[in-house]
Amino acid sequence: MTPPTVSLELSSADARRVRWRRFAVDSPALEPLAHPLWVACAWDQQPLGGLIARCDQRLDCALSRQQMAGRLSLILGEVTLVGAAHRLAGAHLLVLGLGTPEAFDSSVADAIGSEAADRVHKLGHAHYALEVPWAPDRAGPEAIAVAAAFVSAHVRRRLELLGRGGALSVTWLLPQNVPLVSGGHPGRPGRKRRKNLWTRRHQRVRRVVFFRHRRKK
């Protein structure tokens, strides 16, 4: 049985501007990776899953506590920048709320992928790790279509923002059983659709800083 594949379709010119590698978000080998920025695509669920769950462990469950207290929202459109460099291997964590998997289709993934590119560009990073939205409860082809729409939209927008001379270096984070293939033309990429998913209330980036030293009792 052929394993599911998220295909990244690029022209030969754009392919030369993109350097990428793939790591399993659930692999222990993820810990030593050094990136100035990690971007988590988090479903609104408890307990946390994926990259945000890994970071939550490094932060002594601080993210879970923030979520339960209502200070960390993962509804669709919420964006949170977590500044915890000393706990996240010198990195910052940008959390993109995805809401529920049931309402997350290819058109939404297209818009979220482009929005993620805008956020990363504003933070000034051309080398970062980005989690690809993946709903494990969905059927294979449907989950692949959503992930492919996100990846294609993100790369297109990122290259557009970097300009003709800019280069992109990204580590894609996916479950271990979902390989990512670059290049080739296995299918047509999704159309670029930027829907008005981000209200003014959701466009702000909330900064949350977790400190290493706790106040003594």
C-alpha positions as CSV (number, residue, x, y, z in Angstrom):
1,M,0.0,0.0,0.0
2,T,1.4,3.4,-1.1
3,P,1.9,5.7,1.9
4,P,0.1,9.1,1.8
5,T,2.1,11.9,0.3
6,V,1.9,15.7,0.5
7,S,3.3,16.9,-2.8
8,L,4.9,20.3,-3.2
9,E,4.7,21.5,-6.8
10,L,7.3,24.1,-7.8
11,S,8.6,25.4,-11.0
12,S,12.3,24.8,-11.7
13,A,13.1,28.4,-10.9
14,D,11.3,28.4,-7.6
15,A,12.6,24.9,-6.6
16,R,16.1,26.4,-6.7
17,R,15.1,29.0,-4.1
18,V,13.6,26.6,-1.6
19,R,15.7,24.4,0.7
20,W,13.6,22.0,2.8
21,R,13.8,19.0,5.0
22,R,11.2,16.9,6.7
23,F,11.0,15.7,10.3
24,A,8.4,13.7,12.2
25,V,6.7,15.9,14.7
26,D,6.4,12.9,17.0
27,S,10.0,11.8,16.7
28,P,12.6,12.1,19.5
29,A,15.1,13.4,16.9
30,L,13.1,16.7,16.9
31,E,14.5,17.9,20.2
32,P,18.1,18.7,19.0
33,L,17.0,20.8,16.0
34,A,18.0,24.4,16.3
35,H,15.7,27.0,14.7
36,P,15.1,30.6,15.6
37,L,11.4,30.1,15.1
38,W,9.0,27.3,15.4
39,V,5.4,27.6,14.0
40,A,2.8,25.3,15.4
41,C,-0.6,24.7,13.8
42,A,-2.7,23.7,16.8
43,W,-6.2,22.3,16.9
44,D,-8.5,23.6,19.6
45,Q,-8.5,20.5,21.7
46,Q,-7.5,19.1,25.1
47,P,-5.0,17.6,25.6
48,L,-2.7,19.4,23.2
49,G,-1.2,17.5,20.4
50,G,1.6,17.8,17.8
51,L,4.3,20.5,18.1
52,I,2.5,22.5,20.7
53,A,2.4,19.4,23.0
54,R,6.1,18.9,22.6
55,C,6.7,22.6,23.5
56,D,4.3,22.3,26.4
57,Q,6.4,19.5,27.9
58,R,9.5,21.7,27.6
59,L,7.6,24.5,29.4
60,D,6.4,22.3,32.3
61,C,2.8,22.3,31.0
62,A,2.6,26.1,31.0
63,L,0.8,26.2,27.7
64,S,-1.9,23.7,28.9
65,R,-2.4,25.8,32.0
66,Q,-2.7,29.0,29.9
67,Q,-5.3,27.2,27.7
68,M,-7.4,26.0,30.6
69,A,-7.3,29.5,32.1
70,G,-8.6,31.0,28.9
71,R,-5.4,32.9,28.2
72,L,-4.3,30.8,25.2
73,S,-7.0,30.4,22.5
74,L,-6.7,28.0,19.6
75,I,-9.8,28.9,17.8
76,L,-9.5,29.6,14.1
77,G,-7.8,32.9,13.6
78,E,-6.0,33.3,16.9
79,V,-2.2,33.9,16.8
80,T,0.0,33.8,19.8
81,L,3.8,34.4,20.0
82,V,5.4,32.6,22.9
83,G,8.7,34.0,24.0
84,A,10.5,31.4,25.9
85,A,14.0,31.2,24.4
86,H,15.7,29.6,27.4
87,R,13.2,26.7,27.4
88,L,12.7,26.2,23.6
89,A,16.4,25.8,22.6
90,G,16.9,29.4,21.8
91,A,13.7,29.7,19.8
92,H,10.4,31.4,19.8
93,L,7.1,29.6,19.2
94,L,4.4,31.1,16.9
95,V,1.0,29.3,17.5
96,L,-1.7,29.4,14.8
97,G,-5.1,28.4,16.1
98,L,-6.9,26.1,13.6
99,G,-10.2,25.6,15.4
100,T,-11.8,22.2,14.9
101,P,-10.8,19.7,12.1
102,E,-14.4,19.4,10.9
103,A,-14.4,23.1,9.7
104,F,-10.9,23.0,8.3
105,D,-11.1,22.4,4.6
106,S,-8.7,23.1,1.7
107,S,-9.8,26.7,1.2
108,V,-9.3,27.4,4.8
109,A,-5.9,25.7,4.7
110,D,-4.9,27.9,1.7
111,A,-5.7,31.0,3.6
112,I,-4.0,29.8,6.8
113,G,-0.8,28.9,4.8
114,S,-0.6,32.3,3.3
115,E,-1.3,34.0,6.7
116,A,1.5,31.9,8.3
117,A,3.9,33.2,5.6
118,D,2.9,36.8,6.3
119,R,3.5,36.3,10.1
120,V,6.9,34.6,9.6
121,H,7.9,37.3,7.2
122,K,7.0,40.1,9.6
123,L,9.2,38.3,12.3
124,G,12.1,38.4,9.9
125,H,12.9,34.7,9.6
126,A,13.9,32.9,6.4
127,H,14.9,29.7,8.3
128,Y,12.3,28.1,10.5
129,A,10.3,25.0,11.3
130,L,6.6,24.8,10.3
131,E,4.1,22.3,11.4
132,V,1.7,21.2,8.6
133,P,-2.0,20.9,9.6
134,W,-2.9,17.2,9.8
135,A,-6.1,15.8,11.2
136,P,-5.4,12.1,12.1
137,D,-9.2,11.3,12.2
138,R,-9.8,12.3,8.6
139,A,-9.6,10.0,5.6
140,G,-6.2,9.8,3.9
141,P,-7.0,11.7,0.6
142,E,-9.0,14.4,2.4
143,A,-6.2,15.0,4.9
144,I,-3.6,15.1,2.1
145,A,-5.6,17.7,0.1
146,V,-5.8,19.9,3.2
147,A,-2.1,19.6,3.9
148,A,-1.1,20.1,0.3
149,A,-3.2,23.3,0.1
150,F,-1.5,24.7,3.2
151,V,2.0,23.9,2.0
152,S,1.5,25.2,-1.6
153,A,-0.1,28.5,-0.4
154,H,2.7,29.0,2.2
155,V,5.5,28.5,-0.2
156,R,4.0,30.7,-2.9
157,R,3.3,33.5,-0.5
158,R,6.7,33.2,1.2
159,L,8.6,33.4,-2.1
160,E,6.5,36.3,-3.2
161,L,7.4,38.2,0.0
162,L,11.1,37.4,-0.2
163,G,11.3,38.8,-3.8
164,R,13.1,37.4,-6.8
165,G,16.5,37.1,-5.0
166,G,15.2,35.6,-1.8
167,A,15.7,32.0,-0.6
168,L,13.6,30.0,1.8
169,S,14.8,27.3,4.2
170,V,12.1,25.5,6.1
171,T,11.7,22.3,8.0
172,W,8.3,20.7,7.5
173,L,6.9,18.9,10.6
174,L,4.4,16.1,9.9
175,P,3.5,12.8,11.5
176,Q,6.0,10.1,11.0
177,N,3.8,8.1,8.5
178,V,3.2,11.1,6.2
179,P,6.2,11.7,3.8
180,L,6.6,15.1,2.0
181,V,7.8,15.1,-1.6
182,S,9.3,18.2,-3.2
183,G,9.3,19.0,-6.9
184,G,7.6,17.2,-9.8
185,H,4.0,17.8,-11.0
186,P,1.8,15.1,-9.4
187,G,-1.2,17.4,-9.3
188,R,-2.4,20.9,-9.7
189,P,-1.9,23.2,-6.7
190,G,-4.9,24.8,-5.1
191,R,-6.0,28.2,-6.3
192,K,-4.8,31.1,-4.2
193,R,-7.8,32.1,-2.1
194,R,-7.5,34.7,0.6
195,K,-10.8,34.7,2.5
196,N,-11.6,37.2,5.2
197,L,-11.0,34.7,8.0
198,W,-9.0,37.0,10.2
199,T,-11.1,39.7,11.9
200,R,-9.4,42.7,13.5
201,R,-9.8,41.1,16.9
202,H,-7.9,38.0,15.7
203,Q,-5.2,39.9,13.7
204,R,-3.3,41.0,16.8
205,V,-0.5,38.8,18.0
206,R,-0.6,38.2,21.7
207,R,2.8,37.8,23.3
208,V,3.1,35.4,26.2
209,V,6.4,35.1,28.0
210,F,7.1,32.2,30.4
211,F,9.9,32.8,32.9
212,R,12.3,30.2,34.0
213,H,12.6,31.3,37.6
214,R,9.5,30.9,39.7
215,R,8.6,33.0,42.7
216,K,9.6,31.4,45.9
217,K,6.7,30.5,48.2
